[in-house]
Amino acid sequence: MSKLFTFEEVAKHNKPGDLWVVIDAKVYDLSRFQNLHPGGISVLSDEEVAGQDATEAFYSLHRAEVLDKPQYKRLQIGVIQGQESIIKSPVPGDLSLVPYAEPSWLAPGFHSPYYTENHRKFQVAIRKFVDEFIYPEAQIKEEDGTRISQELVDRMADLNINALRLGPGKHLKGLKLMGGIVEPEAFDYFHELIFTQEMARCGARGFGDGLLSGLVIGLPPVLNFGSEELKARVVPEVFQGKKFISLAISEAHAGSDVMGLQTTAVKSEDGKEWIINGTKKWITNGTFSDYFTVGCKTEDGFTVILVERGEGVETKAIKTSYSATAGTAFVTFDNARAPIGNTLGEEGGGIFVMLSNFNHERWVMCCSSARSQRAVVEECLKWSAQRKAFGKPLNSLAIIRAKLAAMISRAECTQNWLENITYQMCNMSYKQQAGKLAGQIAFLKAYSTSGAQETAKDAVQIFGGRGITRTGMGRFIEHYHRTAGFDALLGGAEDVLRDLGVRQALRVMPRDTRL
């Protein structure tokens, strides 16, 4: 049981060497810590802090999670008699009660036509898993840049998370998903949306890509176009986290221009192997991948080939604006060899192999972008309520409320458009999706990523100097502002996607219409 103190007793301890403070009704003895305080002893010696209730001063400088660290928990010696703590530490799996911090289908009192009771059970399980296992590692790996831990990969594999990240399909048959919460045949795109959005809450962009995003974009061509023998060998070990895979398409001279690729593949004299030469750039997860789904120029045109790491395959890390844990790589193929049986789809039919997964890849990025924007909204709503300027909370300023309004509007628009498209995906065949949703998804991705960059800019203005500081109150804002531009490029640049959307519309313009 905590020792009880009064404010009068605390007030007596207000000198160097004998310094107590109250934070949220908890009493802390900082006598030995004061010389170690990063801000210097003068901050703690202030007459409004030493021996006083320093709750407001503390939360204007520190995030609540600071007090949960063991080294600071040990400084607590008791509580104030007759008072209770107001600020609660988050419990893994809990929903946020901050307005707009959750998509409306999760907010108390709101309803949705899209989500079933099974979706809600799935969300609870996924959030708890993310909060307990993914979030803590994300914060560490995003900073130290080391590869994701095999322990986490194995945990995900045990629940078949690696498999469900590819969405609904035959690849889930016979698997026990999240301990049996959802049956494979009942798993749909809303389940996948939930996982992607829950993972995005980590606020660690490089780690998010490092957490096997190469699998999400590199394995589908194998699943959909590989031979039965190839799938039987590769797919299980990738799902089980024993081997890793990347999509190797982009090159220094060919980003969004897929048909401009220069990497070549020619057949060996005996016709049994492909010999691949060329380089790929910005390959996510490339530094630790065992397999590469490679786009190549061949005699018949553009062909996709699965290449295994080995002789003739080298990878080199590329430094980017986010964490090296993403494994972003420069991949060189120097007379690398792959069996002809590793051809994905028909020779010369590579463009169809690639296009088949572009919609899903871009949709996944929209899921992540929508949820990341919402996390920034939550950060800004909290900060603007607790930060005071000119003697008033930030949110009392009309210009701040205007920025918040724009940020909330963008997040809500993106989520609602996303859920509508997701509903269409659940009710269309893959072929119908390709014909009807390619333009819609392209437009949504361009809209969400351009809006994300506006939100990042507004958030920095709200946080001020803290918004460009990599630690402390604004660390998630700084990170978001630094990395929001990734989504604007990956999966197709915004301008290219907008043009794609318009061209898709023009193809189905009725010939008999006139003004």
SEPAMAR-700465 format. One record per residue (C-alpha): residue in three letters; residue number from 1; y, x, z. Coordinates in Angstrom, 2 decimals. Each point is the difference from the previous one (the first is absolute). Example, Ala and Ser with C-alpha at 12.3 -4.5 7.8 and 13.67 -1.06 7.14 Angstrom:
BEGIN
ala / 1 / -4.50 / 12.30 / 7.80
ser / 2 / 3.44 / 1.37 / -0.66
% end
This chain:
BEGIN
met / 1 / 0.00 / 0.00 / 0.00
ser / 2 / 3.44 / 1.35 / -0.98
lys / 3 / 2.39 / 0.97 / 2.75
leu / 4 / 2.97 / -2.35 / 0.39
phe / 5 / 3.61 / 1.21 / 0.05
thr / 6 / 3.41 / -1.63 / 0.11
phe / 7 / 2.94 / 0.93 / -2.23
glu / 8 / 1.76 / 1.28 / 3.14
glu / 9 / -2.83 / 2.45 / 0.68
val / 10 / 0.00 / 1.23 / -3.60
ala / 11 / 3.79 / 0.50 / 0.07
lys / 12 / -0.38 / 2.65 / 2.72
his / 13 / -1.85 / 2.26 / -2.44
asn / 14 / 2.82 / 0.85 / -2.40
lys / 15 / 0.37 / 3.78 / 0.19
pro / 16 / -1.49 / 2.99 / -1.84
gly / 17 / -3.34 / 0.76 / 1.59
asp / 18 / -0.24 / -3.52 / 1.40
leu / 19 / 0.40 / -2.37 / -2.92
trp / 20 / -1.54 / -3.45 / -0.43
val / 21 / 0.63 / -2.67 / -2.62
val / 22 / -1.10 / -3.57 / -0.65
ile / 23 / -1.25 / -1.00 / -3.45
asp / 24 / -1.13 / -3.58 / -0.49
ala / 25 / -0.59 / -0.53 / 3.75
lys / 26 / -2.10 / 3.16 / 0.26
val / 27 / 1.15 / 2.91 / 2.16
tyr / 28 / -0.30 / 3.54 / -1.40
asp / 29 / 0.46 / 3.27 / 1.88
leu / 30 / 1.60 / 2.42 / -2.47
ser / 31 / 0.77 / 2.74 / 2.53
arg / 32 / -2.38 / 2.51 / -1.55
phe / 33 / 0.34 / -1.31 / -3.56
gln / 34 / 3.79 / 0.18 / -0.24
asn / 35 / 0.04 / 3.65 / -1.11
leu / 36 / -2.56 / -0.79 / -2.70
his / 37 / 1.86 / -2.97 / -1.46
pro / 38 / 0.58 / 0.65 / -3.73
gly / 39 / 3.55 / -1.36 / 0.24
gly / 40 / 0.92 / 2.29 / 2.87
ile / 41 / 0.54 / -0.61 / 3.72
ser / 42 / 3.50 / -1.41 / -0.55
val / 43 / -1.44 / -3.18 / -1.55
leu / 44 / -2.01 / -0.75 / 3.12
ser / 45 / 2.80 / 1.03 / 2.37
asp / 46 / 2.36 / -2.61 / -1.43
glu / 47 / 1.23 / -2.35 / 2.75
glu / 48 / -1.21 / -3.00 / -2.01
val / 49 / -3.52 / 1.46 / -0.11
ala / 50 / -0.79 / 2.02 / 3.14
gly / 51 / -1.16 / -2.35 / 2.76
gln / 52 / 0.79 / -3.01 / -2.20
asp / 53 / -1.66 / -2.57 / -2.21
ala / 54 / -0.11 / 2.04 / -3.23
thr / 55 / -1.91 / -2.54 / -2.08
glu / 56 / 2.76 / -0.58 / -2.55
ala / 57 / 0.82 / 3.70 / -0.27
phe / 58 / -3.67 / 0.90 / -0.46
tyr / 59 / -0.71 / -2.53 / -2.74
ser / 60 / 3.11 / 0.99 / -1.91
leu / 61 / -1.53 / 3.46 / -0.38
his / 62 / -3.78 / -0.34 / 0.19
arg / 63 / -2.78 / -2.12 / -1.45
ala / 64 / -2.04 / -2.04 / 2.49
glu / 65 / -3.15 / 1.94 / -0.86
val / 66 / 1.44 / 3.10 / 1.69
leu / 67 / -0.71 / -1.41 / 3.46
asp / 68 / -3.64 / -0.58 / -0.93
lys / 69 / -0.61 / 3.73 / -0.40
pro / 70 / -2.04 / 1.47 / 2.91
gln / 71 / 2.55 / 2.70 / 0.84
tyr / 72 / 2.68 / -2.64 / 0.57
lys / 73 / -2.24 / -2.59 / 1.63
arg / 74 / -0.62 / 2.54 / 2.75
leu / 75 / 3.69 / -0.02 / 0.87
gln / 76 / -0.12 / -3.64 / 1.13
ile / 77 / -0.10 / -0.26 / 3.80
gly / 78 / 0.38 / -3.73 / 0.52
val / 79 / 1.77 / -3.22 / -0.96
ile / 80 / 3.08 / -1.92 / 1.10
gln / 81 / -0.80 / -2.62 / 2.63
gly / 82 / 0.34 / -3.56 / -1.26
gln / 83 / 0.35 / 0.96 / -3.69
glu / 84 / -2.47 / 0.01 / -2.87
ser / 85 / -0.10 / 2.09 / -3.13
ile / 86 / 1.24 / -1.87 / -3.06
ile / 87 / -0.99 / 2.44 / -2.73
lys / 88 / -3.72 / -0.13 / -0.68
ser / 89 / -2.03 / 2.70 / -1.70
pro / 90 / -1.71 / -1.36 / -3.14
val / 91 / -3.66 / -0.89 / 0.36
pro / 92 / -2.23 / 1.00 / -2.95
gly / 93 / -0.45 / -3.05 / -2.21
asp / 94 / 3.02 / -1.93 / 1.27
leu / 95 / 2.44 / -1.74 / -2.35
ser / 96 / 3.71 / 0.79 / 0.19
leu / 97 / 2.29 / -2.80 / 1.17
val / 98 / 3.07 / 1.51 / -1.70
pro / 99 / 1.21 / -2.45 / -2.69
tyr / 100 / -1.22 / 0.94 / -3.50
ala / 101 / -2.04 / 2.89 / 1.40
glu / 102 / -3.17 / -1.78 / -1.14
pro / 103 / -0.64 / -1.86 / -3.26
ser / 104 / 0.60 / -3.71 / 0.62
trp / 105 / -3.70 / -0.93 / -0.07
leu / 106 / -0.39 / 2.04 / 3.23
ala / 107 / 3.19 / -1.21 / 1.68
pro / 108 / -0.37 / -2.64 / 2.77
gly / 109 / 0.50 / -3.55 / -1.26
phe / 110 / -0.15 / 0.89 / -3.72
his / 111 / -2.61 / -1.11 / -2.51
ser / 112 / -1.42 / 1.24 / -3.28
pro / 113 / -2.16 / -1.54 / -2.74
tyr / 114 / -1.53 / 3.36 / -0.83
tyr / 115 / -1.66 / 1.28 / 3.17
thr / 116 / -3.16 / -1.41 / 1.57
glu / 117 / -1.28 / 0.35 / 3.53
asn / 118 / -2.24 / 2.79 / -1.26
his / 119 / 3.05 / 1.88 / -1.30
arg / 120 / 1.54 / -0.29 / 3.45
lys / 121 / -3.11 / 1.34 / 1.74
phe / 122 / -0.11 / 2.83 / -2.49
gln / 123 / 3.66 / 0.84 / 0.65
val / 124 / -0.58 / 0.17 / 3.76
ala / 125 / -2.91 / 2.42 / -0.45
ile / 126 / 1.81 / 2.17 / -2.54
arg / 127 / 3.18 / 0.24 / 2.09
lys / 128 / -1.93 / 1.04 / 3.07
phe / 129 / -1.85 / 2.65 / -2.01
val / 130 / 3.23 / 1.30 / -1.54
asp / 131 / 1.83 / 0.09 / 3.34
glu / 132 / -2.84 / 1.74 / 1.83
phe / 133 / -1.20 / 2.48 / -2.59
ile / 134 / 2.19 / 0.27 / -3.10
tyr / 135 / 3.52 / -0.14 / 1.49
pro / 136 / -0.46 / 2.84 / 2.56
glu / 137 / -1.47 / 2.34 / -2.60
ala / 138 / 2.65 / -0.97 / -2.53
gln / 139 / 2.80 / 1.20 / 2.28
ile / 140 / -1.69 / 3.38 / 0.49
lys / 141 / -1.10 / 0.64 / -3.58
glu / 142 / 3.29 / -1.06 / -1.53
glu / 143 / 1.66 / 2.84 / 1.92
asp / 144 / -2.58 / 2.78 / -0.16
gly / 145 / -1.01 / -0.74 / -3.60
thr / 146 / -3.70 / 0.59 / 0.59
arg / 147 / -2.74 / -1.98 / -1.69
ile / 148 / -1.14 / -3.31 / 1.49
ser / 149 / -2.77 / 0.42 / 2.54
gln / 150 / -3.59 / -0.56 / -0.98
glu / 151 / -0.40 / -1.92 / 3.25
leu / 152 / 2.45 / -2.66 / -1.20
val / 153 / -1.60 / -0.10 / -3.46
asp / 154 / -3.39 / -0.55 / 1.65
arg / 155 / 1.38 / -2.79 / 2.21
met / 156 / 1.32 / -1.73 / -3.10
ala / 157 / -3.28 / 0.50 / -1.83
asp / 158 / -1.96 / -1.52 / 2.89
leu / 159 / 1.97 / -3.24 / -0.45
asn / 160 / -0.13 / 0.29 / -3.83
ile / 161 / 3.79 / 0.18 / -0.15
asn / 162 / -0.21 / 2.58 / -2.78
ala / 163 / -1.85 / -2.54 / -2.13
leu / 164 / 2.15 / -3.04 / 0.76
arg / 165 / 3.15 / 1.91 / -1.01
leu / 166 / -1.08 / -0.46 / -3.62
gly / 167 / 0.34 / -3.76 / 0.34
pro / 168 / -2.58 / -2.73 / -0.62
gly / 169 / -2.93 / 0.67 / -2.29
lys / 170 / -3.67 / 0.82 / -0.43
his / 171 / 0.47 / 3.35 / 1.74
leu / 172 / 0.17 / -1.86 / 3.33
lys / 173 / -3.37 / -1.72 / -0.40
gly / 174 / -2.27 / 0.62 / 2.97
leu / 175 / 2.67 / 1.77 / 2.07
lys / 176 / 0.98 / -0.99 / 3.52
leu / 177 / 3.81 / -0.17 / -0.06
met / 178 / 1.93 / 0.63 / 3.23
gly / 179 / -3.08 / -0.60 / 2.11
gly / 180 / -0.81 / -3.23 / -1.83
ile / 181 / 3.35 / -1.77 / 0.45
val / 182 / 0.15 / -0.81 / -3.71
glu / 183 / -2.92 / -0.50 / -2.37
pro / 184 / 0.10 / 2.10 / -3.21
glu / 185 / 0.04 / -3.08 / -2.24
ala / 186 / 2.89 / -1.52 / 1.98
phe / 187 / 2.13 / 3.16 / -0.11
asp / 188 / 3.04 / -0.59 / -2.22
tyr / 189 / 3.30 / 1.62 / -0.95
phe / 190 / 1.73 / -1.42 / 3.08
his / 191 / -2.44 / 1.92 / 2.19
glu / 192 / 0.86 / 3.14 / -1.95
leu / 193 / 3.73 / -0.77 / 0.27
ile / 194 / -0.38 / -0.29 / 3.78
phe / 195 / -1.64 / 3.40 / 0.33
thr / 196 / 2.56 / 1.71 / -2.24
gln / 197 / 2.92 / -1.52 / 1.89
glu / 198 / -1.42 / 0.76 / 3.42
met / 199 / -0.49 / 3.63 / -0.96
ala / 200 / 3.58 / 0.21 / -1.32
arg / 201 / 1.27 / -0.76 / 3.53
cys / 202 / -0.77 / 3.62 / 0.93
gly / 203 / 3.28 / 1.10 / -1.57
ala / 204 / -1.59 / 3.23 / -1.26
arg / 205 / 0.22 / 0.03 / -3.77
gly / 206 / -1.75 / 3.30 / -0.69
phe / 207 / -2.82 / -0.82 / 2.37
gly / 208 / -0.31 / -3.43 / -1.62
asp / 209 / -0.70 / 1.65 / -3.34
gly / 210 / -2.19 / 2.62 / 1.65
leu / 211 / -2.16 / -2.74 / 1.50
leu / 212 / -2.13 / -0.14 / -3.14
ser / 213 / 2.44 / -1.66 / -2.39
gly / 214 / -1.68 / 2.15 / -2.63
leu / 215 / -3.08 / -2.14 / 0.55
val / 216 / 1.96 / -3.20 / -0.64
ile / 217 / 1.17 / 1.17 / -3.43
gly / 218 / -2.64 / 2.57 / -0.93
leu / 219 / -3.25 / -1.84 / 0.72
pro / 220 / 0.52 / -3.35 / -1.85
pro / 221 / -0.45 / 1.61 / -3.45
val / 222 / -3.36 / 1.32 / 1.22
leu / 223 / -0.97 / -3.39 / 1.42
asn / 224 / 1.05 / -1.95 / -3.06
phe / 225 / -0.85 / 2.39 / -2.84
gly / 226 / -2.50 / 2.56 / 1.32
ser / 227 / -3.71 / -0.07 / -0.80
glu / 228 / -2.35 / -1.47 / 2.56
glu / 229 / -1.39 / 3.47 / 0.68
leu / 230 / 3.48 / 1.43 / 0.57
lys / 231 / 1.03 / -2.85 / 2.30
ala / 232 / -3.19 / 0.28 / 2.03
arg / 233 / 0.72 / 3.68 / 0.62
val / 234 / 3.77 / -0.02 / 0.57
val / 235 / 1.07 / -3.33 / 1.47
pro / 236 / -2.06 / -0.02 / 3.25
glu / 237 / 1.07 / 3.51 / 1.03
val / 238 / 3.66 / -0.83 / -0.67
phe / 239 / -0.20 / -3.27 / 1.94
gln / 240 / -1.71 / 1.83 / 2.86
gly / 241 / 2.77 / 2.61 / 0.11
lys / 242 / -2.34 / 2.87 / -0.88
lys / 243 / 1.82 / 0.79 / -3.24
phe / 244 / 3.61 / -0.61 / -1.12
ile / 245 / 1.42 / -1.00 / -3.36
ser / 246 / 3.36 / 0.09 / -1.80
leu / 247 / 1.50 / -1.50 / -3.14
ala / 248 / 1.20 / 2.86 / -2.21
ile / 249 / 2.18 / -1.43 / -2.75
ser / 250 / 3.62 / 1.21 / 0.36
glu / 251 / 1.06 / 3.29 / -1.54
ala / 252 / 3.18 / 2.04 / -0.03
his / 253 / 0.80 / -1.31 / -3.48
ala / 254 / -1.46 / -3.48 / 0.41
gly / 255 / 0.69 / -2.29 / 2.94
ser / 256 / 0.40 / -3.65 / -0.95
asp / 257 / -0.85 / 1.00 / -3.61
val / 258 / -3.77 / -0.09 / 0.40
met / 259 / -0.63 / 0.49 / -3.74
gly / 260 / 1.98 / 3.25 / 0.09
leu / 261 / -2.63 / 1.84 / 2.04
gln / 262 / -0.90 / 3.52 / -1.12
thr / 263 / -3.16 / 0.74 / 2.02
thr / 264 / -2.88 / 0.28 / -2.47
ala / 265 / -3.73 / -0.61 / 0.14
val / 266 / -2.39 / 1.21 / -2.72
lys / 267 / -3.76 / -0.25 / -0.14
ser / 268 / -2.21 / 3.03 / 0.50
glu / 269 / -2.09 / 1.22 / -2.94
asp / 270 / -3.09 / -1.80 / 1.28
gly / 271 / 2.03 / -3.19 / 0.52
lys / 272 / -1.10 / -0.34 / 3.61
glu / 273 / 3.26 / 0.90 / 1.74
trp / 274 / 3.75 / -0.41 / -0.16
ile / 275 / 2.09 / 3.16 / 0.23
ile / 276 / 3.38 / -0.84 / 1.52
asn / 277 / 3.19 / 2.07 / -0.18
gly / 278 / 3.48 / -0.86 / 1.23
thr / 279 / 2.06 / -0.70 / 3.07
lys / 280 / 0.82 / -3.07 / 2.06
lys / 281 / 2.96 / -0.33 / 2.35
trp / 282 / 0.93 / -2.12 / 3.06
ile / 283 / -3.64 / -0.95 / 0.59
thr / 284 / -0.24 / -1.84 / 3.32
asn / 285 / -2.87 / 1.27 / 2.22
gly / 286 / -0.68 / 2.68 / -2.60
thr / 287 / -0.07 / 2.89 / 2.47
phe / 288 / -3.04 / -1.37 / 1.78
ser / 289 / -1.72 / -2.02 / -2.72
asp / 290 / -3.57 / 0.59 / -1.14
tyr / 291 / 0.31 / -2.21 / -3.09
phe / 292 / 2.81 / -0.49 / -2.53
thr / 293 / 0.29 / -2.97 / -2.33
val / 294 / 1.66 / 1.84 / -2.88
gly / 295 / 1.86 / -1.29 / -3.04
cys / 296 / -0.64 / 2.23 / -3.02
lys / 297 / 0.80 / 0.26 / -3.71
thr / 298 / -3.25 / -0.01 / -1.99
glu / 299 / -0.94 / -0.10 / -3.66
asp / 300 / -0.05 / -3.81 / 0.11
gly / 301 / 3.28 / -0.36 / 1.91
phe / 302 / 0.44 / -0.44 / 3.74
thr / 303 / -3.10 / 0.17 / 2.22
val / 304 / -0.51 / -0.14 / 3.77
ile / 305 / -2.57 / 2.35 / 1.54
leu / 306 / -1.18 / 0.51 / 3.58
val / 307 / 0.21 / 3.72 / 0.80
glu / 308 / -1.58 / 1.49 / 3.11
arg / 309 / 1.66 / 2.86 / 1.84
gly / 310 / -1.71 / 3.23 / -0.94
glu / 311 / 0.37 / 2.98 / -2.30
gly / 312 / 3.10 / -0.36 / -2.15
val / 313 / 1.73 / -2.48 / 2.33
glu / 314 / 2.79 / 1.24 / 2.22
thr / 315 / 2.55 / -1.84 / 2.13
lys / 316 / 3.30 / 1.16 / 1.45
ala / 317 / 2.14 / -1.95 / 2.46
ile / 318 / 3.38 / -1.31 / -1.17
lys / 319 / 2.81 / -0.22 / 2.52
thr / 320 / 1.58 / -3.46 / -0.02
ser / 321 / 2.48 / -1.96 / 2.12
tyr / 322 / -2.77 / -1.37 / 2.15
ser / 323 / -2.89 / 1.42 / 1.96
ala / 324 / -2.51 / 2.44 / -1.47
thr / 325 / -2.71 / -2.19 / 1.53
ala / 326 / 0.19 / -2.03 / -3.25
gly / 327 / -1.69 / 2.94 / -1.70
thr / 328 / 2.32 / -0.14 / -3.02
ala / 329 / -1.32 / 2.55 / -2.46
phe / 330 / 0.39 / 1.91 / -3.21
val / 331 / -3.49 / -0.07 / -1.59
thr / 332 / -1.09 / 2.53 / -2.60
phe / 333 / -3.03 / -0.43 / -2.25
asp / 334 / -1.04 / 3.28 / -1.62
asn / 335 / -3.12 / -0.61 / -2.06
ala / 336 / -1.16 / -2.40 / 2.70
arg / 337 / -3.21 / -1.81 / -0.91
ala / 338 / -1.21 / -3.55 / 0.54
pro / 339 / -3.17 / -1.70 / -1.29
ile / 340 / 0.50 / -2.40 / -2.91
gly / 341 / -1.45 / -2.61 / 2.36
asn / 342 / 3.20 / 0.29 / 2.05
thr / 343 / 1.97 / -1.70 / -2.77
leu / 344 / 1.65 / -3.14 / 1.36
gly / 345 / 0.02 / -2.75 / -2.59
glu / 346 / -0.19 / 0.79 / -3.70
glu / 347 / 1.17 / 3.23 / -1.57
gly / 348 / 3.53 / -0.62 / -1.22
gly / 349 / 0.27 / -3.13 / 2.16
gly / 350 / 1.71 / 1.66 / 2.92
ile / 351 / 3.16 / -2.06 / -0.23
phe / 352 / -2.00 / -3.14 / 0.84
val / 353 / -1.62 / 1.78 / 2.95
met / 354 / 3.42 / 0.94 / 1.37
leu / 355 / 1.72 / -3.30 / -0.70
ser / 356 / -2.80 / -1.89 / 1.75
asn / 357 / 1.07 / 1.39 / 3.37
phe / 358 / 3.77 / 0.33 / -0.42
asn / 359 / 0.62 / -3.60 / 1.11
his / 360 / -1.99 / 0.47 / 3.19
glu / 361 / 1.57 / 3.38 / 0.75
arg / 362 / 3.53 / -1.40 / -0.39
trp / 363 / -0.86 / -3.09 / 2.01
val / 364 / -1.26 / 2.18 / 2.88
met / 365 / 3.30 / 1.89 / -0.08
cys / 366 / 1.90 / -3.29 / 0.16
cys / 367 / -2.01 / -0.98 / 3.08
ser / 368 / 0.93 / 3.24 / 1.70
ser / 369 / 3.65 / -0.10 / -1.08
ala / 370 / 0.51 / -3.54 / 1.27
arg / 371 / -1.40 / 0.84 / 3.45
ser / 372 / 1.83 / 3.31 / 0.28
gln / 373 / 3.31 / -1.76 / -0.66
arg / 374 / -0.81 / -2.46 / 2.76
ala / 375 / -0.66 / 2.84 / 2.44
val / 376 / 3.47 / 1.39 / -0.78
val / 377 / 1.51 / -3.45 / 0.61
glu / 378 / -1.63 / -0.04 / 3.44
glu / 379 / 1.32 / 3.47 / 0.83
cys / 380 / 3.54 / -1.00 / -1.03
leu / 381 / -0.06 / -3.30 / 1.89
lys / 382 / -1.08 / 1.78 / 3.18
trp / 383 / 2.50 / 2.83 / -0.37
ser / 384 / 2.96 / -2.20 / -0.85
ala / 385 / -0.72 / -2.10 / 3.11
gln / 386 / -0.17 / 2.93 / 2.44
arg / 387 / 2.52 / 2.41 / -1.52
lys / 388 / 3.61 / -0.51 / 1.07
ala / 389 / 3.05 / 1.02 / -2.03
phe / 390 / 3.62 / -0.76 / 0.85
gly / 391 / -1.27 / -1.58 / 3.21
lys / 392 / -2.22 / -2.56 / -1.74
pro / 393 / -3.53 / -0.12 / -1.41
leu / 394 / -0.21 / 1.11 / -3.63
asn / 395 / -1.22 / -3.42 / -1.04
ser / 396 / 3.31 / -1.51 / 1.08
leu / 397 / 1.59 / 1.64 / -3.06
ala / 398 / 0.03 / -2.18 / -3.11
ile / 399 / -0.65 / 2.94 / -2.32
ile / 400 / -3.19 / 0.84 / 1.90
arg / 401 / -1.18 / -3.60 / -0.12
ala / 402 / 0.67 / -0.02 / -3.75
lys / 403 / -2.22 / 3.05 / -0.46
leu / 404 / -2.72 / -1.59 / 2.13
ala / 405 / 0.24 / -3.20 / -2.06
ala / 406 / -0.52 / 1.92 / -3.24
met / 407 / -2.92 / 1.95 / 1.42
ile / 408 / -1.72 / -3.13 / 1.33
ser / 409 / 0.55 / -1.83 / -3.29
arg / 410 / -1.58 / 2.80 / -2.03
ala / 411 / -3.01 / 0.21 / 2.32
glu / 412 / -0.57 / -3.76 / -0.05
cys / 413 / 0.42 / -0.30 / -3.78
thr / 414 / -2.44 / 2.84 / -0.61
gln / 415 / -2.61 / -1.43 / 2.36
asn / 416 / 0.18 / -3.52 / -1.39
trp / 417 / -0.18 / 1.14 / -3.62
leu / 418 / -2.89 / 2.28 / 0.97
glu / 419 / -1.93 / -2.83 / 1.66
asn / 420 / 0.46 / -2.22 / -3.05
ile / 421 / -1.37 / 2.70 / -2.30
thr / 422 / -2.86 / 0.65 / 2.44
tyr / 423 / -0.90 / -3.69 / -0.11
gln / 424 / -0.11 / 0.17 / -3.80
met / 425 / -2.26 / 3.07 / 0.20
cys / 426 / -2.38 / -1.90 / 2.26
asn / 427 / -0.26 / -2.78 / -2.59
met / 428 / -0.11 / 2.00 / -3.23
ser / 429 / -2.68 / 2.10 / -1.60
tyr / 430 / 0.73 / 3.69 / -0.47
lys / 431 / 0.63 / -0.63 / -3.69
gln / 432 / 2.42 / -2.82 / 0.76
gln / 433 / 1.84 / 2.21 / 2.48
ala / 434 / 0.45 / 2.66 / -2.67
gly / 435 / 1.47 / -2.51 / -2.40
lys / 436 / 2.18 / -2.04 / 2.33
leu / 437 / 0.90 / 2.20 / 2.97
ala / 438 / 0.70 / 3.46 / -1.46
gly / 439 / 3.64 / -0.91 / -0.57
gln / 440 / 0.38 / -1.82 / 3.30
ile / 441 / -1.43 / 2.90 / 1.98
ala / 442 / 2.13 / 2.48 / -1.93
phe / 443 / 3.14 / -2.01 / 0.78
leu / 444 / -0.97 / -0.35 / 3.66
lys / 445 / -0.65 / 3.71 / 0.43
ala / 446 / 3.36 / 0.90 / -1.58
tyr / 447 / 1.76 / -2.61 / 2.13
ser / 448 / -1.69 / 1.05 / 3.25
thr / 449 / 0.53 / 3.74 / -0.43
ser / 450 / 3.63 / -0.30 / -1.10
gly / 451 / 0.61 / -2.35 / 2.94
ala / 452 / -1.76 / 2.47 / 2.30
gln / 453 / 2.46 / 2.71 / -0.93
glu / 454 / 2.93 / -2.32 / 0.72
thr / 455 / -1.54 / -0.85 / 3.36
ala / 456 / -0.48 / 3.69 / 0.76
lys / 457 / 3.65 / 0.69 / -0.76
asp / 458 / 1.21 / -2.91 / 2.15
ala / 459 / -2.27 / 1.04 / 2.87
val / 460 / 1.45 / 3.51 / 0.07
gln / 461 / 3.50 / -1.48 / 0.21
ile / 462 / -1.06 / -2.18 / 2.94
phe / 463 / -1.61 / 2.93 / 1.84
gly / 464 / 2.75 / 2.48 / -0.86
gly / 465 / -0.83 / 3.63 / 0.75
arg / 466 / -3.31 / -1.04 / 1.54
gly / 467 / -1.03 / -1.35 / -3.39
ile / 468 / -0.08 / 3.52 / -1.43
thr / 469 / -1.67 / 1.61 / 3.02
arg / 470 / -3.74 / 0.60 / -0.20
thr / 471 / -0.61 / -0.60 / 3.70
gly / 472 / 1.16 / -2.52 / 2.57
met / 473 / 1.43 / -3.48 / -0.45
gly / 474 / 0.32 / 0.07 / -3.77
arg / 475 / -3.10 / 1.96 / -0.95
phe / 476 / -1.65 / -2.87 / -1.89
ile / 477 / 3.26 / -0.73 / -1.84
glu / 478 / 0.45 / 3.64 / -1.03
his / 479 / -3.58 / 0.10 / -1.21
tyr / 480 / 0.32 / -3.26 / -1.92
his / 481 / 3.25 / 1.09 / -1.64
arg / 482 / -1.61 / 3.31 / -1.01
thr / 483 / -3.17 / -1.52 / -1.45
ala / 484 / 0.95 / -3.46 / -1.34
gly / 485 / 0.55 / 1.49 / -3.44
phe / 486 / -3.69 / 0.88 / -0.34
asp / 487 / -1.01 / -3.59 / -0.68
ala / 488 / 2.74 / -0.27 / -2.62
leu / 489 / -1.85 / 2.63 / -2.06
leu / 490 / -3.69 / -0.24 / 0.82
gly / 491 / -1.90 / -2.50 / -2.11
gly / 492 / 2.80 / -0.11 / -2.57
ala / 493 / 3.75 / 0.57 / 0.21
glu / 494 / 2.19 / -3.04 / 0.66
asp / 495 / 1.68 / -0.05 / -3.41
val / 496 / -3.33 / 0.33 / -1.80
leu / 497 / -1.45 / -2.90 / 2.00
arg / 498 / 2.99 / -2.26 / -0.57
asp / 499 / -0.31 / 0.62 / -3.72
leu / 500 / -3.74 / -0.69 / 0.20
gly / 501 / 0.71 / -3.32 / 1.69
val / 502 / 2.43 / -1.06 / -2.70
arg / 503 / -2.34 / 1.08 / -2.80
gln / 504 / -2.80 / -2.00 / 1.59
ala / 505 / 2.26 / -3.04 / -0.01
leu / 506 / 1.09 / 0.53 / -3.60
arg / 507 / -3.62 / 0.06 / -1.17
val / 508 / -0.48 / -3.60 / 1.05
met / 509 / 3.35 / -1.36 / -1.10
pro / 510 / -0.68 / -3.23 / -1.92
arg / 511 / 0.92 / 0.35 / -3.66
asp / 512 / 1.27 / -3.56 / -0.30
thr / 513 / 2.65 / 0.23 / 2.71
arg / 514 / 3.73 / 0.11 / -0.75
leu / 515 / 3.22 / -0.49 / 1.97
% end
